[in-house]
Amino acid sequence: MDKFMFIYRGGDFTKLPPEEAQANMQQWFAWMDELKNDNRLISTGPLQPIGKQITGKRKMVTDGPFSEAKEIVGGYTIITAESLEEATKIAEGCPVLPADGMVEIRPLRDVMPR
């Protein structure tokens, strides 16, 4: 099994009515429970809407995030899957998608010696 990271972008749930926001949160919990029950879930979490960025040789520090709201990374999940195709199929169940969000699926490289 290989490891894959899902990176969640967009899907502004702060504009949803409270009932819809709560329903979406329940969908997230159910989806994460499914990943956990299938022994695929390694790690997951939302990201705070604040941060710092360090750039270049001069190590200039600036506040962030800097992307447009639709591109801000809202969270991540690391799972196991047999292939990129399987990980992509799993990501199709992500609750960010109905809110016009996006899931980026990236294979993780294993660089540590075993």
N, CA, C and O atoms as a GROMACS GRO file, in nm:
protein
  456
    1MET      N    1   0.084  -0.119   0.000
    1MET     CA    2   0.000   0.000   0.000
    1MET      C    3   0.088   0.124   0.000
    1MET      O    4   0.187   0.132   0.073
    2ASP      N    5   0.051   0.219  -0.081
    2ASP     CA    6   0.120   0.347  -0.085
    2ASP      C    7   0.042   0.450  -0.007
    2ASP      O    8  -0.076   0.430   0.025
    3LYS      N    9   0.108   0.562   0.024
    3LYS     CA   10   0.043   0.671   0.096
    3LYS      C   11   0.013   0.785   0.000
    3LYS      O   12   0.090   0.815  -0.091
    4PHE      N   13  -0.103   0.848   0.024
    4PHE     CA   14  -0.148   0.960  -0.059
    4PHE      C   15  -0.200   1.070   0.032
    4PHE      O   16  -0.259   1.044   0.136
    5MET      N   17  -0.177   1.194  -0.011
    5MET     CA   18  -0.229   1.309   0.062
    5MET      C   19  -0.341   1.372  -0.018
    5MET      O   20  -0.327   1.399  -0.138
    6PHE      N   21  -0.453   1.395   0.049
    6PHE     CA   22  -0.562   1.473  -0.008
    6PHE      C   23  -0.545   1.614   0.047
    6PHE      O   24  -0.534   1.633   0.168
    7ILE      N   25  -0.542   1.712  -0.040
    7ILE     CA   26  -0.532   1.852  -0.001
    7ILE      C   27  -0.661   1.919  -0.043
    7ILE      O   28  -0.698   1.918  -0.161
    8TYR      N   29  -0.731   1.978   0.055
    8TYR     CA   30  -0.863   2.034   0.029
    8TYR      C   31  -0.855   2.184   0.006
    8TYR      O   32  -0.795   2.257   0.084
    9ARG      N   33  -0.917   2.229  -0.104
    9ARG     CA   34  -0.920   2.371  -0.137
    9ARG      C   35  -1.064   2.413  -0.164
    9ARG      O   36  -1.146   2.334  -0.212
   10GLY      N   37  -1.093   2.538  -0.132
   10GLY     CA   38  -1.223   2.595  -0.164
   10GLY      C   39  -1.333   2.538  -0.077
   10GLY      O   40  -1.309   2.483   0.030
   11GLY      N   41  -1.456   2.553  -0.126
   11GLY     CA   42  -1.571   2.506  -0.050
   11GLY      C   43  -1.595   2.591   0.073
   11GLY      O   44  -1.576   2.544   0.185
   12ASP      N   45  -1.635   2.717   0.055
   12ASP     CA   46  -1.656   2.809   0.167
   12ASP      C   47  -1.785   2.774   0.241
   12ASP      O   48  -1.894   2.810   0.197
   13PHE      N   49  -1.770   2.703   0.352
   13PHE     CA   50  -1.885   2.658   0.429
   13PHE      C   51  -1.935   2.764   0.527
   13PHE      O   52  -2.041   2.747   0.588
   14THR      N   53  -1.859   2.872   0.542
   14THR     CA   54  -1.901   2.978   0.635
   14THR      C   55  -2.024   3.052   0.583
   14THR      O   56  -2.094   3.119   0.660
   15LYS      N   57  -2.052   3.041   0.453
   15LYS     CA   58  -2.166   3.109   0.394
   15LYS      C   59  -2.292   3.024   0.394
   15LYS      O   60  -2.398   3.070   0.352
   16LEU      N   61  -2.281   2.899   0.440
   16LEU     CA   62  -2.397   2.810   0.443
   16LEU      C   63  -2.486   2.843   0.563
   16LEU      O   64  -2.437   2.886   0.668
   17PRO      N   65  -2.617   2.822   0.548
   17PRO     CA   66  -2.704   2.831   0.666
   17PRO      C   67  -2.658   2.729   0.770
   17PRO      O   68  -2.604   2.625   0.734
   18PRO      N   69  -2.680   2.756   0.898
   18PRO     CA   70  -2.630   2.667   1.004
   18PRO      C   71  -2.669   2.521   0.986
   18PRO      O   72  -2.590   2.432   1.015
   19GLU      N   73  -2.792   2.496   0.939
   19GLU     CA   74  -2.836   2.357   0.923
   19GLU      C   75  -2.754   2.286   0.815
   19GLU      O   76  -2.717   2.170   0.831
   20GLU      N   77  -2.727   2.357   0.706
   20GLU     CA   78  -2.649   2.297   0.597
   20GLU      C   79  -2.503   2.277   0.639
   20GLU      O   80  -2.441   2.177   0.604
   21ALA      N   81  -2.450   2.372   0.713
   21ALA     CA   82  -2.313   2.360   0.762
   21ALA      C   83  -2.301   2.239   0.854
   21ALA      O   84  -2.204   2.163   0.846
   22GLN      N   85  -2.399   2.221   0.942
   22GLN     CA   86  -2.399   2.107   1.033
   22GLN      C   87  -2.411   1.976   0.956
   22GLN      O   88  -2.343   1.878   0.987
   23ALA      N   89  -2.498   1.973   0.856
   23ALA     CA   90  -2.515   1.852   0.774
   23ALA      C   91  -2.385   1.818   0.702
   23ALA      O   92  -2.348   1.701   0.693
   24ASN      N   93  -2.317   1.919   0.650
   24ASN     CA   94  -2.190   1.895   0.581
   24ASN      C   95  -2.086   1.842   0.678
   24ASN      O   96  -2.010   1.752   0.643
   25MET      N   97  -2.082   1.896   0.799
   25MET     CA   98  -1.986   1.848   0.899
   25MET      C   99  -2.012   1.701   0.931
   25MET      O  100  -1.918   1.624   0.948
   26GLN      N  101  -2.139   1.663   0.938
   26GLN     CA  102  -2.173   1.522   0.962
   26GLN      C  103  -2.125   1.434   0.846
   26GLN      O  104  -2.082   1.320   0.867
   27GLN      N  105  -2.132   1.487   0.723
   27GLN     CA  106  -2.081   1.412   0.607
   27GLN      C  107  -1.931   1.392   0.618
   27GLN      O  108  -1.880   1.285   0.586
   28TRP      N  109  -1.859   1.496   0.665
   28TRP     CA  110  -1.715   1.483   0.685
   28TRP      C  111  -1.685   1.374   0.788
   28TRP      O  112  -1.598   1.289   0.766
   29PHE      N  113  -1.758   1.376   0.902
   29PHE     CA  114  -1.735   1.276   1.006
   29PHE      C  115  -1.762   1.136   0.953
   29PHE      O  116  -1.686   1.043   0.980
   30ALA      N  117  -1.869   1.120   0.877
   30ALA     CA  118  -1.903   0.988   0.822
   30ALA      C  119  -1.797   0.941   0.724
   30ALA      O  120  -1.760   0.824   0.724
   31TRP      N  121  -1.748   1.032   0.639
   31TRP     CA  122  -1.646   0.995   0.540
   31TRP      C  123  -1.516   0.956   0.611
   31TRP      O  124  -1.453   0.858   0.573
   32MET      N  125  -1.477   1.032   0.713
   32MET     CA  126  -1.355   1.001   0.787
   32MET      C  127  -1.371   0.868   0.861
   32MET      O  128  -1.277   0.788   0.867
   33ASP      N  129  -1.490   0.843   0.918
   33ASP     CA  130  -1.515   0.714   0.984
   33ASP      C  131  -1.502   0.599   0.886
   33ASP      O  132  -1.447   0.494   0.919
   34GLU      N  133  -1.551   0.619   0.763
   34GLU     CA  134  -1.540   0.515   0.661
   34GLU      C  135  -1.393   0.488   0.628
   34GLU      O  136  -1.353   0.372   0.617
   35LEU      N  137  -1.314   0.593   0.612
   35LEU     CA  138  -1.170   0.575   0.585
   35LEU      C  139  -1.102   0.503   0.701
   35LEU      O  140  -1.017   0.416   0.681
   36LYS      N  141  -1.139   0.541   0.822
   36LYS     CA  142  -1.081   0.478   0.941
   36LYS      C  143  -1.122   0.331   0.950
   36LYS      O  144  -1.037   0.245   0.976
   37ASN      N  145  -1.249   0.303   0.928
   37ASN     CA  146  -1.297   0.165   0.936
   37ASN      C  147  -1.237   0.075   0.828
   37ASN      O  148  -1.224  -0.046   0.847
   38ASP      N  149  -1.200   0.135   0.714
   38ASP     CA  150  -1.134   0.061   0.606
   38ASP      C  151  -0.983   0.052   0.626
   38ASP      O  152  -0.912   0.003   0.539
   39ASN      N  153  -0.934   0.098   0.741
   39ASN     CA  154  -0.791   0.101   0.773
   39ASN      C  155  -0.709   0.177   0.670
   39ASN      O  156  -0.597   0.137   0.637
   40ARG      N  157  -0.764   0.285   0.618
   40ARG     CA  158  -0.694   0.368   0.521
   40ARG      C  159  -0.642   0.499   0.582
   40ARG      O  160  -0.543   0.554   0.535
   41LEU      N  161  -0.709   0.547   0.685
   41LEU     CA  162  -0.679   0.679   0.741
   41LEU      C  163  -0.552   0.675   0.823
   41LEU      O  164  -0.538   0.596   0.917
   42ILE      N  165  -0.457   0.763   0.787
   42ILE     CA  166  -0.333   0.776   0.862
   42ILE      C  167  -0.337   0.903   0.947
   42ILE      O  168  -0.305   0.900   1.066
   43SER      N  169  -0.377   1.014   0.885
   43SER     CA  170  -0.379   1.143   0.954
   43SER      C  171  -0.473   1.236   0.879
   43SER      O  172  -0.489   1.225   0.758
   44THR      N  173  -0.535   1.329   0.952
   44THR     CA  174  -0.623   1.427   0.888
   44THR      C  175  -0.638   1.547   0.979
   44THR      O  176  -0.617   1.537   1.100
   45GLY      N  177  -0.674   1.660   0.921
   45GLY     CA  178  -0.700   1.776   1.003
   45GLY      C  179  -0.726   1.900   0.921
   45GLY      O  180  -0.676   1.914   0.809
   46PRO      N  181  -0.805   1.991   0.978
   46PRO     CA  182  -0.825   2.122   0.914
   46PRO      C  183  -0.706   2.211   0.945
   46PRO      O  184  -0.632   2.186   1.041
   47LEU      N  185  -0.688   2.314   0.866
   47LEU     CA  186  -0.580   2.411   0.889
   47LEU      C  187  -0.640   2.542   0.937
   47LEU      O  188  -0.749   2.582   0.893
   48GLN      N  189  -0.570   2.609   1.026
   48GLN     CA  190  -0.611   2.742   1.071
   48GLN      C  191  -0.601   2.839   0.954
   48GLN      O  192  -0.519   2.819   0.865
   49PRO      N  193  -0.683   2.943   0.951
   49PRO     CA  194  -0.678   3.040   0.840
   49PRO      C  195  -0.568   3.144   0.857
   49PRO      O  196  -0.574   3.251   0.796
   50ILE      N  197  -0.467   3.114   0.937
   50ILE     CA  198  -0.355   3.205   0.957
   50ILE      C  199  -0.226   3.128   0.930
   50ILE      O  200  -0.229   3.006   0.919
   51GLY      N  201  -0.115   3.199   0.920
   51GLY     CA  202   0.013   3.134   0.901
   51GLY      C  203   0.122   3.232   0.865
   51GLY      O  204   0.098   3.353   0.859
   52LYS      N  205   0.238   3.183   0.843
   52LYS     CA  206   0.355   3.261   0.802
   52LYS      C  207   0.415   3.196   0.679
   52LYS      O  208   0.395   3.077   0.653
   53GLN      N  209   0.488   3.275   0.604
   53GLN     CA  210   0.559   3.224   0.488
   53GLN      C  211   0.700   3.281   0.492
   53GLN      O  212   0.720   3.400   0.516
   54ILE      N  213   0.799   3.194   0.468
   54ILE     CA  214   0.938   3.236   0.463
   54ILE      C  215   0.985   3.218   0.320
   54ILE      O  216   0.968   3.111   0.261
   55THR      N  217   1.045   3.324   0.264
   55THR     CA  218   1.081   3.323   0.122
   55THR      C  219   1.229   3.358   0.102
   55THR      O  220   1.280   3.452   0.162
   56GLY      N  221   1.294   3.282   0.017
   56GLY     CA  222   1.424   3.315  -0.037
   56GLY      C  223   1.541   3.314   0.059
   56GLY      O  224   1.529   3.281   0.176
   57LYS      N  225   1.656   3.353   0.003
   57LYS     CA  226   1.782   3.354   0.077
   57LYS      C  227   1.780   3.450   0.195
   57LYS      O  228   1.844   3.426   0.297
   58ARG      N  229   1.704   3.558   0.180
   58ARG     CA  230   1.698   3.657   0.288
   58ARG      C  231   1.601   3.614   0.398
   58ARG      O  232   1.591   3.679   0.502
   59LYS      N  233   1.530   3.505   0.373
   59LYS     CA  234   1.436   3.448   0.470
   59LYS      C  235   1.332   3.551   0.515
   59LYS      O  236   1.305   3.567   0.634
   60MET      N  237   1.274   3.620   0.414
   60MET     CA  238   1.172   3.720   0.444
   60MET      C  239   1.046   3.650   0.496
   60MET      O  240   0.993   3.560   0.431
   61VAL      N  241   1.000   3.693   0.612
   61VAL     CA  242   0.880   3.635   0.674
   61VAL      C  243   0.763   3.729   0.651
   61VAL      O  244   0.770   3.848   0.680
   62THR      N  245   0.653   3.672   0.599
   62THR     CA  246   0.530   3.749   0.578
   62THR      C  247   0.413   3.669   0.632
   62THR      O  248   0.421   3.547   0.649
   63ASP      N  249   0.304   3.739   0.658
   63ASP     CA  250   0.183   3.674   0.706
   63ASP      C  251   0.112   3.608   0.590
   63ASP      O  252   0.130   3.649   0.475
   64GLY      N  253   0.031   3.507   0.618
   64GLY     CA  254  -0.044   3.440   0.514
   64GLY      C  255  -0.173   3.385   0.571
   64GLY      O  256  -0.203   3.416   0.686
   65PRO      N  257  -0.248   3.308   0.499
   65PRO     CA  258  -0.225   3.260   0.363
   65PRO      C  259  -0.246   3.370   0.259
   65PRO      O  260  -0.306   3.474   0.288
   66PHE      N  261  -0.198   3.346   0.138
   66PHE     CA  262  -0.195   3.449   0.036
   66PHE      C  263  -0.284   3.423  -0.083
   66PHE      O  264  -0.310   3.513  -0.162
   67SER      N  265  -0.331   3.301  -0.099
   67SER     CA  266  -0.411   3.266  -0.215
   67SER      C  267  -0.549   3.327  -0.208
   67SER      O  268  -0.595   3.370  -0.102
   68GLU      N  269  -0.615   3.330  -0.323
   68GLU     CA  270  -0.756   3.367  -0.324
   68GLU      C  271  -0.831   3.267  -0.239
   68GLU      O  272  -0.787   3.153  -0.221
   69ALA      N  273  -0.945   3.309  -0.185
   69ALA     CA  274  -1.022   3.223  -0.094
   69ALA      C  275  -1.051   3.086  -0.154
   69ALA      O  276  -1.047   2.986  -0.082
   70LYS      N  277  -1.080   3.080  -0.286
   70LYS     CA  278  -1.113   2.951  -0.346
   70LYS      C  279  -0.992   2.859  -0.356
   70LYS      O  280  -1.008   2.739  -0.379
   71GLU      N  281  -0.870   2.914  -0.338
   71GLU     CA  282  -0.751   2.833  -0.350
   71GLU      C  283  -0.684   2.803  -0.216
   71GLU      O  284  -0.587   2.728  -0.210
   72ILE      N  285  -0.736   2.862  -0.109
   72ILE     CA  286  -0.676   2.841   0.022
   72ILE      C  287  -0.689   2.694   0.062
   72ILE      O  288  -0.795   2.634   0.047
   73VAL      N  289  -0.580   2.639   0.112
   73VAL     CA  290  -0.581   2.501   0.158
   73VAL      C  291  -0.653   2.499   0.293
   73VAL      O  292  -0.609   2.563   0.389
   74GLY      N  293  -0.763   2.424   0.299
   74GLY     CA  294  -0.842   2.419   0.421
   74GLY      C  295  -0.807   2.304   0.512
   74GLY      O  296  -0.836   2.308   0.631
   75GLY      N  297  -0.745   2.201   0.457
   75GLY     CA  298  -0.709   2.086   0.538
   75GLY      C  299  -0.644   1.978   0.454
   75GLY      O  300  -0.619   1.996   0.335
   76TYR      N  301  -0.617   1.866   0.518
   76TYR     CA  302  -0.549   1.756   0.450
   76TYR      C  303  -0.592   1.624   0.511
   76TYR      O  304  -0.645   1.619   0.621
   77THR      N  305  -0.569   1.518   0.438
   77THR     CA  306  -0.585   1.382   0.488
   77THR      C  307  -0.477   1.297   0.423
   77THR      O  308  -0.447   1.312   0.304
   78ILE      N  309  -0.418   1.209   0.500
   78ILE     CA  310  -0.322   1.113   0.445
   78ILE      C  311  -0.385   0.975   0.459
   78ILE      O  312  -0.427   0.934   0.567
   79ILE      N  313  -0.391   0.904   0.346
   79ILE     CA  314  -0.452   0.771   0.343
   79ILE      C  315  -0.356   0.670   0.280
   79ILE      O  316  -0.250   0.706   0.228
   80THR      N  317  -0.395   0.544   0.285
   80THR     CA  318  -0.327   0.440   0.209
   80THR      C  319  -0.419   0.394   0.097
   80THR      O  320  -0.541   0.389   0.113
   81ALA      N  321  -0.359   0.360  -0.015
   81ALA     CA  322  -0.432   0.305  -0.130
   81ALA      C  323  -0.334   0.227  -0.214
   81ALA      O  324  -0.213   0.244  -0.202
   82GLU      N  325  -0.387   0.141  -0.300
   82GLU     CA  326  -0.303   0.058  -0.387
   82GLU      C  327  -0.241   0.138  -0.500
   82GLU      O  328  -0.134   0.104  -0.549
   83SER      N  329  -0.310   0.246  -0.544
   83SER     CA  330  -0.263   0.321  -0.660
   83SER      C  331  -0.322   0.462  -0.658
   83SER      O  332  -0.413   0.492  -0.580
   84LEU      N  333  -0.269   0.546  -0.744
   84LEU     CA  334  -0.324   0.681  -0.760
   84LEU      C  335  -0.469   0.675  -0.807
   84LEU      O  336  -0.552   0.756  -0.767
   85GLU      N  337  -0.498   0.580  -0.892
   85GLU     CA  338  -0.634   0.563  -0.941
   85GLU      C  339  -0.730   0.528  -0.827
   85GLU      O  340  -0.840   0.583  -0.819
   86GLU      N  341  -0.688   0.438  -0.739
   86GLU     CA  342  -0.773   0.401  -0.626
   86GLU      C  343  -0.790   0.520  -0.531
   86GLU      O  344  -0.900   0.545  -0.482
   87ALA      N  345  -0.681   0.592  -0.504
   87ALA     CA  346  -0.689   0.710  -0.416
   87ALA      C  347  -0.784   0.814  -0.477
   87ALA      O  348  -0.859   0.879  -0.404
   88THR      N  349  -0.780   0.831  -0.608
   88THR     CA  350  -0.868   0.925  -0.676
   88THR      C  351  -1.013   0.883  -0.659
   88THR      O  352  -1.100   0.967  -0.634
   89LYS      N  353  -1.040   0.755  -0.673
   89LYS     CA  354  -1.176   0.704  -0.655
   89LYS      C  355  -1.225   0.730  -0.512
   89LYS      O  356  -1.340   0.767  -0.491
   90ILE      N  357  -1.139   0.710  -0.415
   90ILE     CA  358  -1.174   0.736  -0.275
   90ILE      C  359  -1.204   0.884  -0.255
   90ILE      O  360  -1.299   0.919  -0.184
   91ALA      N  361  -1.125   0.971  -0.316
   91ALA     CA  362  -1.143   1.116  -0.300
   91ALA      C  363  -1.274   1.165  -0.359
   91ALA      O  364  -1.323   1.271  -0.322
   92GLU      N  365  -1.332   1.088  -0.451
   92GLU     CA  366  -1.459   1.128  -0.511
   92GLU      C  367  -1.572   1.136  -0.408
   92GLU      O  368  -1.674   1.199  -0.434
   93GLY      N  369  -1.554   1.074  -0.291
   93GLY     CA  370  -1.653   1.080  -0.186
   93GLY      C  371  -1.636   1.199  -0.091
   93GLY      O  372  -1.711   1.211   0.006
   94CYS      N  373  -1.541   1.285  -0.118
   94CYS     CA  374  -1.510   1.396  -0.028
   94CYS      C  375  -1.624   1.497  -0.020
   94CYS      O  376  -1.676   1.540  -0.123
   95PRO      N  377  -1.664   1.536   0.101
   95PRO     CA  378  -1.773   1.632   0.120
   95PRO      C  379  -1.742   1.775   0.077
   95PRO      O  380  -1.832   1.858   0.077
   96VAL      N  381  -1.620   1.806   0.039
   96VAL     CA  382  -1.590   1.941  -0.009
   96VAL      C  383  -1.639   1.959  -0.154
   96VAL      O  384  -1.663   2.072  -0.197
   97LEU      N  385  -1.654   1.851  -0.226
   97LEU     CA  386  -1.688   1.859  -0.368
   97LEU      C  387  -1.827   1.918  -0.395
   97LEU      O  388  -1.839   1.999  -0.486
   98PRO      N  389  -1.932   1.882  -0.321
   98PRO     CA  390  -2.063   1.942  -0.347
   98PRO      C  391  -2.068   2.093  -0.324
   98PRO      O  392  -2.158   2.161  -0.373
   99ALA      N  393  -1.970   2.146  -0.248
   99ALA     CA  394  -1.964   2.290  -0.223
   99ALA      C  395  -1.867   2.358  -0.320
   99ALA      O  396  -1.813   2.465  -0.290
  100ASP      N  397  -1.846   2.296  -0.437
  100ASP     CA  398  -1.753   2.346  -0.538
  100ASP      C  399  -1.610   2.356  -0.489
  100ASP      O  400  -1.532   2.440  -0.535
  101GLY      N  401  -1.576   2.270  -0.393
  101GLY     CA  402  -1.438   2.263  -0.348
  101GLY      C  403  -1.358   2.170  -0.437
  101GLY      O  404  -1.408   2.116  -0.536
  102MET      N  405  -1.232   2.152  -0.402
  102MET     CA  406  -1.142   2.072  -0.483
  102MET      C  407  -1.057   1.984  -0.391
  102MET      O  408  -1.020   2.024  -0.281
  103VAL      N  409  -1.028   1.864  -0.439
  103VAL     CA  410  -0.936   1.773  -0.369
  103VAL      C  411  -0.818   1.748  -0.462
  103VAL      O  412  -0.835   1.699  -0.573
  104GLU      N  413  -0.699   1.782  -0.415
  104GLU     CA  414  -0.577   1.747  -0.488
  104GLU      C  415  -0.526   1.617  -0.427
  104GLU      O  416  -0.516   1.605  -0.305
  105ILE      N  417  -0.495   1.521  -0.512
  105ILE     CA  418  -0.448   1.390  -0.466
  105ILE      C  419  -0.302   1.376  -0.504
  105ILE      O  420  -0.267   1.380  -0.622
  106ARG      N  421  -0.216   1.361  -0.402
  106ARG     CA  422  -0.073   1.354  -0.428
  106ARG      C  423  -0.012   1.231  -0.363
  106ARG      O  424  -0.031   1.208  -0.244
  107PRO      N  425   0.062   1.150  -0.441
  107PRO     CA  426   0.134   1.038  -0.381
  107PRO      C  427   0.248   1.091  -0.294
  107PRO      O  428   0.314   1.188  -0.331
  108LEU      N  429   0.272   1.028  -0.180
  108LEU     CA  430   0.384   1.065  -0.095
  108LEU      C  431   0.505   0.981  -0.134
  108LEU      O  432   0.492   0.862  -0.164
  109ARG      N  433   0.619   1.044  -0.133
  109ARG     CA  434   0.743   0.971  -0.161
  109ARG      C  435   0.798   0.917  -0.031
  109ARG      O  436   0.792   0.984   0.073
  110ASP      N  437   0.851   0.798  -0.036
  110ASP     CA  438   0.916   0.738   0.079
  110ASP      C  439   1.065   0.763   0.065
  110ASP      O  440   1.133   0.696  -0.013
  111VAL      N  441   1.117   0.858   0.141
  111VAL     CA  442   1.260   0.892   0.130
  111VAL      C  443   1.341   0.844   0.248
  111VAL      O  444   1.464   0.854   0.248
  112MET      N  445   1.274   0.790   0.349
  112MET     CA  446   1.346   0.742   0.466
  112MET      C  447   1.387   0.596   0.443
  112MET      O  448   1.308   0.516   0.391
  113PRO      N  449   1.510   0.563   0.481
  113PRO     CA  450   1.551   0.422   0.466
  113PRO      C  451   1.469   0.333   0.559
  113PRO      O  452   1.432   0.373   0.669
  114ARG      N  453   1.441   0.214   0.512
  114ARG     CA  454   1.360   0.121   0.593
  114ARG      C  455   1.445   0.033   0.678
  114ARG      O  456   1.393  -0.051   0.752
   0.00000   0.00000   0.00000
